């Protein structure tokens, strides 16, 4: 609330099941949430909660759990983890329209994180080893071969 008593805060009410992860878009207009649907209590999926109108949309649903969604610094891509193949892997997909997901990890992975200039993506291999891939492109992404970035 501002000193003069005015406020531009809005309350967004949303009935979700279990919630595990949250990430804000760089422009602050979308909250990405990994949550279960309270009606089905199915797997974790990615939901987009829009600040401007309070809408909540099931943004990315696959067989298996989806989580750890992280916006790229430019807001055009989301890195996330999913166990849809039976093993957690790291994927990247376009935003706001989810295109075809691109798998980034090669031997399992979780906990994706973008470098501030979005030219590199980091994640943890299933063994806990930190891994990295170089990111190239603007309209479409290309990834270098995965490399171990531990010291």
N, C-alpha and C positions, 0 to 999 in steps of 0.2 A: 504494500500500500504506500502511496506517495505521501509526502509530508502534509499536503493539503487535503488528505482524506480520500482522494480519488484513487481508483484502481483499474487497471486494465486486465486484471487476472480473471480467468474464466475457469469454472470447474467443469471438468470432463468426467462424466460418470460412465464406467464401463464394467460390465460383469465379466470377469475373466476367471479361469480356473487357476492352476498353479502358474506363477510367473517366475522366470529364472533370470532373464537378461533384459537390459534396457540400453538403448543408444539413441542419442538425438542426432537428427540430420544437421549438417553444418549451418543451414539457414534457420534452424530452430523451429521449423514448421511441422516436422514429423517425428514422432517418437516410435522407434522400432522396438517391439516387445516380443520376446519368446514366451509363449504362454499356451496353455491347453484351453480348449473350448469347454466352458462349464457344462454345456448340454451333453457333450459326448465324452469329455475327460479323456480324449484320445492322446495321441502323441503331441509333443511340443511342436508348435508351428510359429512362423513369424507373422506378426500382426503389425499393421501401420495405423497409428493413431494420429489423426490430423488435428493440429491446433486450431486452424481457422474455423472449422465447422464442427469439430468434436467427433467426426466420423471415425469408426473403427472398421478396418477391412482385414480379412484374412489375406495376407499378402503373398505368402509362400507356404504351400503345404505339399508334403511328399510323404511317401510311405516311410515310416521311421520318424525319429526325432530330428528337429531342426532347432538350432540355437546359436548363441554367441554372434548374432548379427552385428556387424560393424560397418558404418558408412565410410566410404572413401572420403578423403578431405574435400573433394569437389562435389560430393553428394550424388554422383552419377552411378555408383557401384556399391554393392554390399558384399562383403566377405562374411561367410558363415560356416558353421560346421553342421554336418548331418551324418547320421548312421544308416542312411537308406540302403547302403550296400551290405550292412551288417558290421561294418568297421567305421568308426568316425573318420571323416575326411573333410578337408577344407575346400569350399567352392566359392566362386565369385559370380554374381549375376547383376544385370543392369537394374537401375532404379530411375524413375518410379515404375515403369513397366518392366515386370520381371521377364527377361528373355530366357534363352537357354542357358542353364547353369554351366560354368566351366570348372572342372575339377582342377585344383591347384596342387594339392598334396599327392604324393606318389606312394607313400607307405603308411597311411593313416595320419591324422592330424586334428588339432583343435586349437582354440584360443587365437584366432586370427587378429592381427593388428596391422594397420597401414602406417607406413612412414609418413611424416607430415606433408611431403610433397607428392604423395601417392605413387611414387615411382618404385616402391618396394613393398612387399607384403611379407610379414613374418607370421610364423605359427609354430606350435610345438608338435613334434612328431610323437607318436604313441610312447616312445621310450623316454620322452621328456626333453629330447635334444631340440634346441632352437634351430629352426630352418628359415630360409628366406628365398624369395623369387623376385627377380627384377620384373617390373611392370612397364610395358611400352604400349602407347596408343591412346587415342582419345575417343574416337567413335566406336572402336572395338579394341579389346585388350589382347595383348600377347604376353605370355609369361616365359621367362628364361627357365632353364633347368633348375630344379630345386637344389639348393646347396645348404650344407651344414654351416651355421654361422656362430657356433660355439667357439670360445677361445681356447 
